[in-house]
Structure formats: structure tokens, C-alpha cells
Amino acid sequence: MVRNESSQEKTGSNGGSAGVALAGRTRHAGTERPGSPGGLARYVLAATLARSSDGGAVVAIVLLATTSGSPGWLAGILGGCITAPHLFGPLIARVLDTARDGRTVIAWACVIHGVTLAAAVLLFPLAPPLIPAMLLIASGLVGPLLTGGISSRLAAIAGPGRTSQRRAQGWDVATYGLSGTIGPSLVAAVSAWANPATAALILAGFTFVAAAVVKLLPSSPPAAVASEVPRPGRTLLMMISSGPLRRTLYMTVVVAMSVAALPITAVASTGGLGVVPAAAGLLTAAYGLGALLGSAGVMIRPLRTDADPLMTWLAAAVGIALCGAALAGTFPTAVAAFACAGVLNSYFFAATLAARSEYAPPAVRGQVFVWIGALKITAGSAGTTLAGALIAPAATLPLYLASGVVILAVVTSLLDRGRERSAA
């Protein structure tokens, strides 16, 4: 791509028509200037399709196993096969920072995810469970490249200005919210109309379209030569030794684990709120709508404060919202508290995306995005499990504990930042 641009400059300096033709071909190949609306629109489409497939796949697989008469433990294992490998995604993320064209890496990740998911679904009724399980593990392993990996491309698309970067991060937050709704909803609708296998195959098709769109994103050259890019372990140590990235890491994990208690609490607290159990869906819908409103707010009025302190105060706001949801004594109050938590979590998420982009060294930006994204997904799963285990004594106990853990992380970050200032 650099050679194409050099050739374009040389040809253009001669004033010939060949320079115009070459420039047109170069732009068509996806090298338009950063910040162009077309590049961001394609990013939103690719990210939404890929993440819808990643988020909906586990629902489709569990439904497929359950409706086929398989025991519940097998459905759980197969679902775990596609989610647990996300934790190991950072081990393959280095290729994002070493590849000549990171778009190709992400496009291949989309294709691998789709092929292995489709193969697992088609082979499930024909082969021993071990074979679909292995295919789902392969699908889950590239999952972080569809989440954090795609996000690492945003800096090259949004343009150099902080305002344009922050506005684009609002769009990125929106793709997570949309895909978290589209994926499971599509699985539910198609399963009712046809069957879970068809739903899973449609999700696999999403990744193929996403792969094609990813290749149309604006390109950017590698930030460093491959030999200068550290291995995943060294990258993690670098993140821990860097104050802003360290705080981004542990605050992302804590908040993700804490908000994961909301759906479990929504189901368990309906009795105390005097509503039918089905009303839990309205609470979770309020949270999802709040998240979309929060991402829209970031797009309309991008965050202006430095990402590091901003994360701290937004995390504190999320913790207070979780406590408010626990204290809600009426159903309308609970709906408002859940919606407020969704809004604030979207703002917090946007701040963490800004922190990853602004504080990560360019040579390891892809690995930083994938490391934090993978740990966030793992923390969310752990939070759901812990909330389910703690729900028995009191329906709101998980939210009180989650709020306390978030506030503890906020205090830790304040002390952490203060120690750095005093040392300087």
C-alpha cells in the first residue's frame, strides 16, 4: 500500500492522466483519508455483523443442543467451548500488530469463525460431540479478534483529532449494544420460525459478509517491524507497569463483572417488586435501551476529559447506579435505575476504549485491545456465575456486592494515580 501511494505521488507530479487513474484505484482499494464517513459506516456495519455472530452463537448452540434432546450438561459444555477460548485470544493477537495489513487478519478471523461455527452445527447430529466441541473451540479462539481486534482499527478510521476519535468510539459502543441485541434476538426468532441450526448458519453468514466489509476499511501501515513487537506475555507486563493501562485493565474487569449481575438480579427481584417474573425482560430491556442512549450521547457530545481520570469517575457513577438498582422498592424505580446503569456503563465503556487507544503504544495497540476485551468477556461470565451463586440469601445481594467492588476499584485507582503524581 505504501508502494502504491509512492507511485501515485510520482505519477501525479508528472501531471499525467495516469496519476488520476491510479489515485482512483488506490482510493477504491480502501485508502481514503482517515475520518471519512464512508470508512466509519463500513466499520459500523462490519463490527455489528461480526459481533452479532459472536454474541448470538452461544445462544444458538445451547438451543441446538437442548432442542435435539441432548442432556443439559452437554449443552452447557458446548456453550462453554465457544465462550471460554476467548480468554486465550490474546495469544494469537500479536499477528494484528505484526501483519502488513491488519484488515486481512481480521477478515480471516471472521471467515474462520463462520466456517467452524457452520461446520459444528452441521456435524452436530452426525458426529460424536467431541468433533463439534473442537470446532467451537476454534471458533471461540478467534472471537476476540471480532471484538477487540476490530476496535483496534478504529484509530486509523476516525481521524487524528480527539473529538473525531471519541465520537467514533461512541459508534463502536453502539455496535456492541446493537450486536448484543441483534444476535440473540435473531436466534430466538429464526429458531421459532425454523430451527436453531438455521439461526446458527445465518450467524455464520454474517461473518462472511463482515470479512468482505473489513477488507474495504481504510488501511494503515504497521506501526513497527515485526521483530520489535513484543510477545503477549511481555505486552501484558507492559500494561500492568503502565499506570493508565493498568487502571484501564482492572477497572474494565471490575465493572464488567459487576454489571453482569443485573440480568440475574432482574429475574430474582421481580417477586419483591410485586410484578410477574416475565417483567424481568422489561428490566433488562431498560438496561439495553439505556446503553444505546448512552452510546448516542457519546456520538452527539464526545467525551472531552482525559480518559484516565474519566474512567474513575464514570466507574463510580456505575457503582452508584448499581446500588440504586438494589435499593429500588418499586418496579418503575427499578426500570429507571436499570436504564441509568445502561447509560452510565456505555459512557464508561467509551472512556475505556479511549484509554486503550490513547495510552497503548502503537506497536502493541492490537494486543492491548484484545487483552482487555478478552478479560472483559471472561469477567462478565464470572460475574454472571457469581451472581447466580449469591442470589439465594437475598435477591439484591449481588448488586450490593457489585457496587461495593466497583467503589473499591475507584478508590484503588485514585490512590494509584495519586502515588504516581507524588513519585513524579
C-alpha positions in Angstrom: 0.0 0.0 0.0 2.9 2.3 0.7 4.3 1.5 -2.7 1.0 2.4 -4.3 1.0 5.7 -2.6 4.6 6.4 -3.6 3.8 5.6 -7.2 0.7 7.8 -7.1 2.8 10.7 -5.9 5.4 10.2 -8.6 2.8 9.9 -11.3 0.9 12.8 -10.1 4.0 15.0 -10.1 4.2 14.5 -13.9 0.6 15.8 -14.2 -0.4 12.8 -16.4 -3.8 11.3 -16.5 -2.3 8.0 -15.3 -1.9 9.7 -11.9 -5.6 10.4 -11.7 -6.4 6.8 -12.7 -4.0 5.4 -10.1 -5.4 7.7 -7.4 -8.9 6.4 -8.2 -7.8 2.8 -7.9 -6.0 3.5 -4.7 -9.0 5.1 -3.1 -11.1 2.3 -4.3 -8.8 -0.1 -2.5 -9.8 1.4 0.8 -7.2 4.1 1.4 -9.4 7.2 1.7 -8.4 9.8 4.2 -9.0 9.0 7.9 -12.2 10.4 9.3 -14.2 9.9 6.1 -17.9 9.0 6.7 -17.7 6.0 4.3 -14.9 4.4 6.3 -16.8 4.7 9.6 -20.0 3.5 8.1 -18.3 0.4 6.8 -16.7 -0.1 10.2 -20.0 0.1 12.0 -21.5 -2.5 9.5 -18.6 -4.9 9.8 -18.4 -4.6 13.6 -22.1 -5.1 14.1 -22.3 -8.2 11.8 -19.2 -9.8 13.3 -20.2 -9.1 16.9 -23.8 -10.2 16.3 -22.4 -13.6 15.2 -20.0 -13.8 18.1 -22.7 -12.9 20.7 -25.5 -15.0 19.2 -23.5 -18.1 18.5 -23.6 -19.4 22.1 -27.3 -18.9 22.3 -27.8 -20.8 19.1 -25.5 -23.7 20.1 -27.2 -24.1 23.5 -30.6 -24.1 21.8 -29.5 -26.5 19.2 -28.2 -29.0 21.8 -31.3 -28.6 24.0 -33.9 -29.0 21.3 -32.2 -32.0 19.9 -32.7 -33.9 23.1 -29.1 -33.7 24.4 -28.6 -33.5 28.2 -28.3 -30.1 29.8 -24.7 -30.7 30.8 -23.7 -31.2 27.1 -25.5 -28.0 26.1 -23.5 -26.2 28.8 -20.2 -27.7 27.7 -20.8 -26.8 24.1 -21.7 -23.3 25.0 -18.6 -23.1 27.1 -16.5 -24.3 24.2 -17.3 -21.2 22.3 -17.0 -18.7 25.2 -14.1 -20.0 27.3 -11.5 -19.8 24.5 -12.0 -16.0 24.4 -9.6 -15.9 27.3 -6.8 -17.3 25.0 -7.4 -14.8 22.2 -4.5 -12.6 23.3 -2.1 -15.4 22.5 -2.9 -15.0 18.8 -3.5 -11.2 18.8 0.2 -10.4 18.2 -0.4 -11.0 14.5 -2.6 -7.9 14.4 0.5 -5.8 15.2 2.9 -7.6 13.0 0.9 -8.1 9.9 1.5 -5.9 6.8 -2.3 -5.4 6.7 -4.3 -5.9 9.8 -7.5 -6.0 7.8 -6.5 -9.3 6.3 -6.0 -10.8 9.8 -9.4 -9.7 11.0 -11.1 -10.8 7.7 -9.6 -14.3 8.1 -10.7 -14.4 11.7 -14.3 -13.7 10.5 -14.0 -16.5 7.9 -12.6 -19.0 10.4 -15.3 -18.1 13.0 -18.0 -18.6 10.4 -16.6 -21.8 8.8 -16.0 -23.5 12.2 -19.4 -22.5 13.6 -21.2 -23.7 10.5 -19.3 -27.0 10.4 -20.0 -27.6 14.1 -23.7 -27.0 13.6 -23.9 -29.3 10.5 -21.8 -32.1 12.1 -23.6 -32.0 15.5 -26.3 -34.5 14.6 -23.9 -36.7 12.7 -20.6 -36.9 14.6 -19.6 -37.5 18.2 -19.9 -34.4 20.4 -16.1 -34.1 20.6 -15.9 -33.0 17.0 -18.4 -30.1 17.2 -16.7 -29.2 20.5 -13.3 -28.9 18.9 -14.7 -26.8 16.1 -16.5 -24.5 18.5 -13.2 -24.1 20.5 -11.6 -22.9 17.2 -14.5 -20.5 16.6 -14.2 -19.1 20.1 -10.5 -18.7 19.9 -10.7 -16.1 17.1 -13.7 -14.4 18.8 -11.6 -11.7 20.5 -10.4 -10.6 17.1 -14.0 -9.9 16.2 -14.5 -7.7 19.2 -11.3 -6.0 20.5 -9.4 -6.8 17.3 -11.9 -4.8 15.1 -11.9 -2.0 17.7 -8.1 -1.6 17.2 -8.7 -0.5 13.6 -10.9 2.5 14.7 -8.0 4.9 15.3 -6.9 4.6 11.7 -10.5 5.2 10.5 -11.7 8.0 12.8 -9.0 10.6 12.0 -6.3 12.2 14.3 -8.5 14.6 16.3 -9.6 13.7 19.8 -13.2 14.8 19.1 -13.5 12.6 16.0 -11.8 9.7 17.8 -14.2 10.0 20.8 -17.3 10.3 18.5 -16.2 7.2 16.6 -15.8 5.4 19.9 -19.4 6.2 20.6 -20.3 4.4 17.4 -18.2 1.5 18.5 -20.0 1.3 21.8 -23.3 1.3 19.8 -22.2 -1.7 17.7 -21.7 -3.7 20.9 -25.1 -2.8 22.1 -26.8 -3.5 18.8 -25.0 -6.8 18.3 -25.8 -7.9 21.8 -29.5 -7.4 20.9 -29.4 -8.5 17.2 -27.6 -11.8 17.7 -29.7 -13.4 20.5 -33.0 -11.9 19.0 -32.3 -13.3 15.6 -31.6 -16.7 17.1 -34.8 -16.6 19.0 -36.9 -15.5 16.0 -35.3 -17.9 13.5 -35.5 -20.8 16.0 -39.2 -20.2 16.4 -39.7 -19.9 12.7 -37.4 -22.7 11.6 -34.8 -24.2 14.0 -31.6 -23.3 15.9 -29.4 -24.8 13.2 -30.7 -22.4 10.6 -30.2 -19.5 13.0 -26.6 -20.5 13.6 -25.9 -20.8 9.9 -27.3 -17.3 9.3 -24.9 -16.0 12.0 -22.1 -17.8 10.2 -23.1 -16.0 7.1 -22.9 -12.7 8.9 -19.2 -13.3 9.5 -18.6 -13.9 5.8 -20.2 -10.5 4.9 -18.2 -8.9 7.7 -15.0 -10.3 6.3 -15.7 -8.7 2.9 -16.6 -5.3 4.5 -13.5 -5.4 6.7 -11.3 -5.6 3.6 -13.0 -2.4 2.4 -11.9 -0.4 5.5 -9.2 2.3 5.2 -5.8 0.7 5.5 -3.0 1.8 7.8 0.7 0.7 7.7 2.2 -1.4 10.6 3.3 0.7 13.5 6.5 -1.3 13.9 8.5 -4.0 12.3 7.6 -7.5 13.4 10.8 -8.1 15.4 10.0 -5.1 17.6 6.5 -6.2 18.6 6.6 -7.9 22.0 5.1 -11.3 22.7 1.7 -11.5 24.5 3.2 -12.1 28.0 5.5 -9.1 27.7 2.6 -7.0 26.4 0.6 -7.9 29.5 3.5 -7.0 31.8 3.9 -3.7 29.9 0.2 -3.0 30.5 0.5 -3.7 34.2 3.6 -1.5 34.5 1.8 1.4 32.8 -0.4 3.3 35.2 -3.2 4.4 32.8 -3.3 0.9 31.1 -3.2 -0.9 34.4 -6.1 1.2 35.6 -7.9 0.6 32.3 -7.4 -3.1 32.8 -8.6 -3.6 36.3 -11.4 -1.1 36.1 -12.8 -2.7 32.9 -12.7 -6.1 34.5 -14.4 -5.0 37.7 -17.1 -3.1 36.0 -17.8 -5.9 33.5 -18.1 -8.4 36.4 -20.4 -6.1 38.3 -22.9 -5.2 35.6 -23.1 -8.9 34.7 -25.1 -9.3 37.9 -28.0 -7.1 36.5 -29.8 -9.8 34.4 -29.7 -12.4 37.2 -30.9 -9.8 39.8 -33.7 -8.7 37.4 -35.1 -12.2 37.3 -34.8 -12.8 41.1 -36.1 -9.4 42.2 -39.5 -9.4 40.4 -41.2 -11.0 43.4 -40.0 -8.3 45.7 -41.1 -5.6 43.3 -44.6 -7.1 43.1 -44.5 -8.0 39.4 -44.7 -11.2 37.4 -41.4 -13.0 36.5 -41.8 -12.1 32.9 -41.3 -8.4 33.8 -37.6 -9.2 34.3 -37.4 -8.8 30.5 -38.5 -5.2 30.8 -35.7 -4.5 33.3 -33.1 -6.0 31.0 -34.6 -4.1 28.1 -34.4 -0.9 30.0 -30.7 -1.5 30.6 -30.2 -2.2 26.9 -32.1 0.9 25.9 -30.1 2.9 28.3 -26.9 1.5 26.8 -27.9 2.6 23.3 -28.9 6.1 24.6 -25.5 6.3 26.3 -23.6 5.5 23.1 -25.8 8.0 21.2 -24.9 10.6 23.8 -21.2 10.0 23.2 -21.7 10.4 19.5 -23.6 13.6 19.9 -21.3 15.1 22.5 -18.0 13.3 22.6 -16.1 12.9 25.9 -13.7 15.7 26.4 -11.8 14.9 29.6 -8.6 12.8 29.7 -9.6 9.1 29.6 -7.7 8.1 32.7 -9.5 10.2 35.4 -12.7 10.0 33.4 -12.8 6.2 33.8 -12.5 6.6 37.5 -15.5 8.9 37.9 -17.7 7.1 35.4 -17.0 3.8 37.2 -18.0 5.5 40.4 -21.3 6.5 38.7 -21.9 3.0 37.5 -21.3 1.7 41.1 -23.9 4.2 42.4 -26.4 3.2 39.7 -26.0 -0.5 40.7 -26.6 0.5 44.3 -29.7 2.4 43.2 -31.0 -0.7 41.3 -30.6 -2.7 44.5 -32.4 -0.1 46.6 -35.3 0.3 44.2 -38.5 -0.5 46.0 -41.0 -0.2 43.2 -40.9 -1.5 39.6 -40.9 1.9 37.9 -37.9 2.9 40.1 -36.1 -0.3 39.2 -36.7 0.3 35.5 -35.3 3.8 35.8 -32.3 2.5 37.8 -31.5 -0.2 35.2 -31.8 2.3 32.4 -29.5 4.7 34.2 -26.9 1.9 34.7 -27.0 1.2 31.0 -26.4 4.8 30.1 -23.5 5.2 32.5 -21.9 1.9 31.5 -21.9 3.0 27.9 -20.1 6.2 28.8 -17.7 4.2 30.9 -17.1 1.7 28.1 -16.4 4.6 25.7 -13.8 6.0 28.2 -12.1 2.6 28.3 -11.9 2.5 24.5 -10.4 5.9 24.5 -7.9 4.8 27.1 -6.9 1.8 25.2 -6.4 3.8 22.0 -4.6 6.8 23.6 -2.3 5.1 26.1 -1.3 1.9 24.2 2.0 2.2 22.3 1.2 1.9 18.6 3.4 -1.2 18.2 1.1 -3.2 20.6 -2.3 -1.4 20.2 -3.9 -4.5 18.7 -2.7 -6.7 21.6 -3.9 -4.2 24.2 -7.4 -4.1 22.7 -7.6 -7.9 22.6 -6.1 -8.4 26.0 -8.6 -6.1 27.7 -11.5 -7.3 25.6 -10.8 -10.9 26.3 -10.5 -10.3 30.1 -13.7 -8.2 30.0 -15.7 -11.1 28.4 -14.2 -13.5 31.0 -15.1 -11.2 33.8 -18.6 -10.9 32.6 -19.0 -14.6 32.5 -17.6 -14.9 36.0 -19.9 -12.1 37.3 -22.9 -13.9 36.0 -21.8 -17.1 37.7 -21.1 -15.4 41.0 -24.4 -13.6 40.9 -26.2 -16.8 40.4 -24.4 -18.4 43.3 -25.1 -15.4 45.7 -28.7 -14.8 44.8 -30.2 -17.2 47.3 -29.8 -15.3 50.5 -31.3 -12.1 49.1 -32.2 -11.1 45.5 -30.3 -7.8 45.7 -27.2 -9.1 47.4 -25.2 -9.4 44.2 -25.9 -5.8 43.3 -24.8 -4.5 46.7 -21.6 -6.5 46.5 -21.0 -5.4 42.9 -21.5 -1.8 43.8 -19.0 -2.2 46.7 -16.4 -3.9 44.5 -16.7 -1.0 41.9 -16.3 1.6 44.6 -13.3 -0.3 45.9 -11.8 -0.2 42.4 -12.5 3.5 42.2 -10.7 4.2 45.5 -7.8 2.0 44.3 -7.5 3.9 41.1 -7.5 7.3 43.0 -4.7 6.1 45.3 -2.8 4.6 42.3 -2.9 7.8 40.4 -2.0 9.9 43.5 1.0 7.6 44.1 2.2 8.2 40.6 1.9 12.0 40.9 3.8 12.0 44.2 6.5 9.8 42.7 6.9 12.2 39.8 
